[in-house]
Amino acid sequence: MAQTPLLQLTDISLTFGGEPVFDALSLVVQPGDRVALVGRNGSGKSTLMKVMAGLVEPDRGTRTVSPGICVGYMEQEPDMAGFETLGEYAASGLDASEMYRVERAGEGLKFDPARPVATASGGERRRAALAKLMAEAPDLMLLDEPTNHLDIEAIAWLEAELKQTRAGYILISHDRAFLRELSRATLWIDRGMTRRQEKGFEAFEAWRDKTWEEEDQQRHKLDRKIKSEARWAVEGISARRKRNQGRVRALQALRAERAGQIRRQGTAAMALESGRKSGKKVIEARGIEKSYDGVPILRRFDIKVQRGDRVAFVGPNGVGKTTLLKLLLKEIDPDAGEVSHGTNLLPAVFDQTRAQLDPEMSLWESMTGDKEMRVSGRADQVLVRGQPRHVVGYLKDFLFDERQVRAPVRSLSGGEKARLLLAKLMARESNLLVLDEPTNDLDIETLDLLQELLDDYDGTVMLVSHDRDFLDRVATTTIAFEGDGRTTVYAGGWSDYQAQKTKPSDVGEKPTKTKPKAEKLTQSDTPAKGLSFTEKHRLEELPGLMDRWQAEIAKLEELMADPELFTREPVKFKKASEALVERQQKLAAAEEEWFELAEKAEAQG
């Protein structure tokens, strides 16, 4: 017997600002569905979810909710007008017998019901909206970026709740680990088309790449057919004019089909280059302590960060991760102990609050108004790592179009604001990147590119993130905040930290807390039994990087084989020469790293 669907959209079409978002879209959500809704930033994921929730009326088509079915939607920016406290908002519409659900969700999601709405942060408001939805227990939950502003403990609580619920749900999230754990099907929005696969997010990227590969093959076949038919038309149409008008019309139809195909949005052309090298020692902290209102944030913390380290800071919200970053950057003073910096330090900071962005400025003004990026006498150019670039051209590298460049920053989505902040950050020369929650709101493709850029970055990285997958891909050292000002250093990323933290419990012992070592953690500090998660990922990644650099070296060598290039375009020749040396050095370093990791893996096996 067929199930009655929870929700059905039929022939939905919607246009914003003259641009079609969806056309003839149809989908069905069944009881118990656990669906990941994925797509690029700006593809229409949140808009589609609002159509499902009944908050956005389509231009055409119908939305049908089965009788007796309750649909709940978690708003990214909840309207709390008329409510005094977050708890009052979260409990609105519930019976007295259901109030315990709000208290339970509040504990799991870490929001204070007594917090006045007027003084609540955006993150606290979102947690209250999520608690309200969980307490209402609808038949279908529509969750738009529910993990934003949640720490890893709260994410784990939410995962456990969603695993055991009988309700159906649709998730939008940038958090790969979260989607892998919870989804059983995937809805993919791509250029106004929605596809569904009855597999979870784990299978999405292979599906996406196969779909795009088939699309490219079909486009190539169509291009060849158009070329062949066009040649026929030029060579023989005058002699067969009457007899072959149908073939001419067919050629016109082929051209119309090709013109009607929507090109995929490319990956952001972000680039990240370190400036002059810092000294081997980047930052050293000795015995630093910090308390606020008598509450210890940090107790006798020691660390030495050396050039090339990738250090991640993890722990619950409010435990002091951002405070520690500010202490290490000397933006605030410790209560005790001292922080020293190495030579030639050029830090660039990605601020989780986006405080560097003025919401009333246009994107153009945000870039050209930055004194560090201003080009004297040129109002339309910005300095990008010391070289002048037209502001529109540079912002196009980060997937902004010309209309957006003149729009105010406040009109951007969360992902677009993150990309704008990355544009400002990456324009600067740096040798120390400080990234405080950089992954919030970024789509998966941009996250992949950011991770690749960090892999290639010659400088040092300090990172705060709740994205477990991103931590595993980037971090080589993890500093865990464990409450009451205590911290512990672990080698590797998130999975390595979890494995090392829980290992003693296998024999019924409690983990031994150790103070951070003043020396840099090297490979010799990792467990001798084999590769860490991060090293395994790196070993798998290196062959692809080596292939890429070999291909780039071949192209550069081909370019420089032109004997007249030096006299005809000396600047181009110089840049090509420098690029060739750089790629050769990277290839040599990658080969050396691969051999070391391969030997270690062989010894393990």
Secondary structure, 3 states (H helix, E strand, C coil): CCCCCCEEEEEEEEEECCEEEEEEEEEEECCCCEEEEECCCCCCHHHHHHHHHCCCCCCEEEEEECCCCCEEEECCCCCCCCCCEHHHHHHCCCCHHHHHHHHHHHHHHCCCCCCEHHHCCHHHHHHHHHHHHHHHCCCEEEEECCCCCCCHHHHHHHHHHHHHCCCEEEEECCCHHHHHHHCCEEEEEECCEEEEECCCHHHHHHHHHHHHHHHHHHHHHHHHHHHHHHHHHHHHCHHHCCCCHHHHHHHHHHHHHHHHCCCCCCCCCCCCCECCCCCCEEEEEEEEEEEECCEEEEEEEEEEEECCCEEEEECCCCCCHHHHHHHHCCCCCCCEEEEEECCCCCEEEECCCCCCCCCCCEHHHHHHCCCCCEECCEEEEEEECCEEEEHHHHHHCCCCCHHHHCCEHHHCCHHHHHHHHHHHHHHCCECEEEEECCCCCCCHHHHHHHHHHHHHCCCEEEEECCCHHHHHHHCCEEEEECCCCCEEEEECCHHHHHHHHHHHHHHCCCCCCCCCCCCCCCHHHCCCCCCCHHHHHHHHHHHHHHHHHHHHHHHHHHHHCCCCHHHHCHHHHHHHHHHHHHHHHHHHHHHHHHHHHHHHHHHHC
